[in-house]
């Protein structure tokens, strides 16, 4: 049986500087969340810009505290949630690749309720919100932007919006845990290009490793090109969509983060959010 860290264990693992700015709560339909606010001792007196962040498959929301600390030092809050079947709501088998489409579908459906709950907290500026995610979390992020949303921009890490190409590739290759059977109609329902006509142009920062073994770089780069074409067709600047590439990072399977380029990637992401929220350096 998988041994999974308890909330207390994960919270104790957070840097003390972050513990002072964070708390656990439940949002929407009982979705576990880690709330981070630069001034948690008096948050309602200083509602701040914030990012809704979603981790990748097999991990949990507390895994990357340095990211949240970096944002908080810049005056940006975080609402990090656990994917369905992960973290505080871990269920046996939910981490399996063949469950990913169901996980994404459920998480996408939960975002409206989460946003409503965040607004009721009264500690974040709802006019200054962004969204982002790594791998599966990025897939949720991209698809969610095909529906009405309050986000000024999104950040995508080691992910793709083109799920049809990911799961039903034009040129299939051997291996890869994503090459598992999924129902095509279920994938189409959460595939961003399929619903792209409703994707209103906003700034996008995508970062990807060229050697990614789980989400092939070409799958994301082609999606970025599709997105840029969509922006141009809607009289928006295609350069609003950025793709930053890394190579030979040393990360596990060139997918779990950015390895030796991690600091650079996090700095670039922070600058992206600061520009969205008009935060001066």
Residue, then its C-alpha position, 0 to 999 in steps of 0.5 A: x500500500x502506498x504510504x502518502x505524507x499526511x497534511x501535517x508532515x507536508x506542512x512541517x516540511x514547508x520552510x518556516x518563512x512560508x508557514x507564517x504566510x500559509x494555511x490549509x483550507x477547502x474550496x469549492x466542492x471540498x477541494x484541498x488547497x494551500x493558501x499563501x498570502x504575503x501578509x496572512x496576519x492582516x490579509x483583508x487589509x491588503x488583498x493581493x494579486x494571486x495565482x491559482x496553481x495546479x501540480x502535476x500527476x503523482x505529486x501534491x500541492x506542497x511539493x514546491x514551496x520555493x515557488x510560493x515563497x518566491x511569489x509571496x516575496x514579490x507580493x503575489x499570493x497563491x492558491x495551490x490545489x490538489x488534483x483529484x485523487x492526489x494529495x489530501x484526496x489521494x485514492x488508490x490507482x488515481x496516479x495511473x496514466x490511464x486515469x489522467x483524462x478522468x482526473x483532468x475532466x474532474x479538475x476542470x469542472x471544479x475551477x468555478x467552485x474554487x473561484x467562488x470560494x476564493x472570492x469569498x475569502x476576501x483576501x485576494x484581488x479577484x481583478x488580478x488573478x492568473x492561473x498555471x500548472x505543471x504537466x497535468x495541471x497545465x493541461x487543466x489550465x489551458x482547457x479552462x481558458x476556453x471557458x469564461x474566466x477572470x485570469x489575466x494570463x497563464x503559465x504552462x510548464x512541461x505540458x500541452x494543450x493539444x491532448x488529441x495529439x498527445x494521446x492519438x499522435x499523428x506519428x506514434x512512437x514506441x513507449x511513453x506512459x502517455x501512450x495508453x488507451x483513452x476514449x477519444x470523445x472524452x479526450x476531445x471534451x478536454x482538448x484545447x484546440x477543439x474548443x479554441x474558438x472560445x479562448x480569448x487572447x491573454x498572455x501565455x508563458x510556456x516553458x518546456x524541455x526539448x527532451x521531455x520523455x512524457x509530454x513530447x516537446x513537439x506536441x507543445x510547440x505545435x500547440x503554441x503555434x496553433x495558439x499564436x495563429x488563433x491570436x492573429x486571426x482575432x487581431x491579437x499579437x501572437x507574441x503574447x504567447x511565449x515558448x521558452x525552451x530548455x535542453x539537457x536540464x538533468x531533470x527526471x525524464x526531462x519532465x520533472x522540472x527544469x533541473x540545472x535551469x530551475x532558478x532561471x525558469x522560476x525567475x522568468x515565471x516570476x517576471x511574467x506574473x509581475x508584468x501581468x499584475x504591474x508589479x515594479x521590480 
